[in-house]
Amino acid sequence: MNTRGATRQYRMSQWAGVFREQKSSGLTITAWCEQNGISRQQYFYWQRRLRESACEELALRTESKISTIPTFAEINVKPDLTGAIVVRMNGTEVEIRNGTSPELAAKVLNALKTQC
């Protein structure tokens, strides 16, 4: 790993600690940032950078493990069911209930897909 990569990894590690600290404080992001002398813009900038880095790393790991093109299976759902479909991906959970419009479900799944 070169110096630039090591520096980036160190910063990401530091900011991951900042996010854990804020979360465990019980304070809102705004209150925590004010208390710790960090601007909200800086906080959200590093949050975005950390997420992007995590997504890149996950993509690299996934690419190395997948040797075939993913396939999809058709799921037949009875129209009288009152259940829901739950999609879990990278720590995010989305529940799509029966009766949700196909357009809304597609938008939610696309949004989830673009996060990583």
ABEGO torsion letter per residue (X at the ends): XBAAAAAAAAAAAAAAAAAAAAAAAGBBAAAAAAAAGBBAAAAAAAAAAAAAAAAAAAAAAAAAABABBBBBBBBBBBAABABBBBBBBGGBBBBBBBGBBAAAAAAAAAAAAAAX
